[in-house]
């Protein structure tokens, strides 16, 4: 699933209300990808041929077992990440994607302070 502008605006509003730390210059997301059975190698070949890994757009790509076939870790601005996800979704054998956006609920200093209490 790509990111929608309204969803992004809601995230920003929520983070401001709850003092959540979120970096907009260097975001990290995980993209779960379900592929048609038997098309795993074609997916990898397509990602490589598009240069999505070589130019470090995709930081990591793992083949996994479960409801999804691949987990990809992407870094960058939300706009660039969304563009990459939309490009992957155009691959003919991609059945669905799910995007998990990472952000910090607490700073490490705040977390270690709470653990020491």
C-alpha positions as CSV (number, residue, x, y, z in Angstrom):
1,X,0.0,0.0,0.0
2,X,1.4,3.4,-0.9
3,X,1.1,6.3,1.4
4,X,-1.7,8.8,0.9
5,X,-1.3,12.5,1.5
6,X,-4.2,12.5,4.0
7,X,-2.7,9.5,5.9
8,X,0.6,11.4,6.1
9,X,-1.1,14.5,7.4
10,X,-2.9,12.5,10.0
11,X,0.4,11.0,11.2
12,X,2.0,14.4,11.5
13,X,-1.0,15.7,13.5
14,X,-0.9,12.7,15.8
15,X,2.8,12.9,16.3
16,X,2.5,16.6,17.3
17,X,-0.3,15.9,19.8
18,X,1.6,13.1,21.5
19,X,5.2,14.6,21.3
20,X,6.4,11.6,19.2
21,X,9.7,12.1,17.5
22,X,9.7,11.5,13.8
23,X,12.4,12.3,11.3
24,X,11.2,13.5,7.8
25,X,14.6,13.6,6.2
26,X,15.6,10.0,6.9
27,X,12.5,7.9,7.3
28,X,12.6,4.1,7.6
29,X,9.8,1.9,6.4
30,X,9.3,-1.9,6.0
31,X,7.3,-3.0,3.0
32,X,5.7,-6.5,3.1
33,X,5.2,-7.9,-0.4
34,X,3.1,-10.8,-1.5
35,X,4.1,-12.4,-4.8
36,X,2.3,-14.8,-7.1
37,X,3.5,-18.4,-6.3
38,X,6.6,-19.3,-8.3
39,X,7.4,-15.7,-9.2
40,X,9.9,-15.0,-6.4
41,X,13.0,-15.0,-8.7
42,X,11.2,-12.7,-11.2
43,X,10.5,-10.3,-8.5
44,X,14.1,-10.2,-7.4
45,X,15.3,-9.9,-11.0
46,X,12.9,-6.9,-11.6
47,X,14.1,-5.2,-8.4
48,X,17.7,-5.6,-9.5
49,X,17.0,-4.6,-13.1
50,X,15.3,-1.4,-11.9
51,X,18.3,-0.5,-9.8
52,X,16.2,-0.3,-6.7
53,X,18.9,-2.1,-4.6
54,X,22.1,-1.1,-6.4
55,X,21.5,2.6,-5.9
56,X,20.6,2.0,-2.2
57,X,17.0,3.0,-2.6
58,X,16.2,-0.3,-0.9
59,X,18.4,-0.9,2.1
60,X,17.6,-4.6,2.5
61,X,15.4,-7.3,1.0
62,X,14.6,-10.6,2.7
63,X,12.7,-13.6,1.4
64,X,10.4,-14.8,4.2
65,X,7.8,-17.5,4.9
66,X,4.3,-16.5,6.0
67,X,1.5,-14.3,4.7
68,X,4.0,-12.3,2.7
69,X,7.0,-13.4,0.6
70,X,9.4,-10.5,1.0
71,X,10.2,-7.8,3.5
72,X,12.0,-4.8,2.2
73,X,13.5,-2.0,4.3
74,X,13.6,1.4,2.7
75,X,15.2,4.7,3.8
76,X,14.5,8.2,2.5
77,X,11.9,10.9,2.4
78,X,8.3,9.8,2.4
79,X,7.9,11.1,-1.1
80,X,10.8,9.0,-2.4
81,X,9.7,5.9,-0.5
82,X,6.1,6.3,-1.8
83,X,7.5,6.5,-5.4
84,X,9.5,3.3,-4.9
85,X,6.5,1.4,-3.4
86,X,4.2,2.5,-6.3
87,X,6.9,1.4,-8.8
88,X,7.1,-2.1,-7.1
89,X,3.3,-2.4,-7.1
90,X,3.3,-2.1,-10.9
91,X,5.2,-5.4,-11.2
92,X,2.8,-7.9,-12.8
93,X,3.3,-10.6,-10.2
94,X,2.9,-8.4,-7.0
95,X,-0.4,-9.4,-5.4
96,X,-0.3,-6.9,-2.6
97,X,1.9,-4.8,-0.4
98,X,1.7,-3.5,3.2
99,X,3.8,-0.6,4.4
100,X,4.9,-0.2,8.0
101,X,6.2,3.3,8.9
102,X,8.8,3.5,11.7
103,X,8.9,6.3,14.2
104,X,10.2,6.7,17.7
105,X,7.7,6.9,20.5
106,X,10.4,7.9,23.0
107,X,14.0,9.1,22.7
108,X,16.6,6.6,23.9
109,X,17.4,9.0,26.7
110,X,13.8,9.1,27.8
111,X,13.5,5.3,27.7
112,X,16.7,4.7,29.7
113,X,15.5,7.3,32.3
114,X,12.2,5.4,32.7
115,X,14.0,2.1,33.1
116,X,16.2,3.5,35.9
117,X,13.2,4.6,37.9
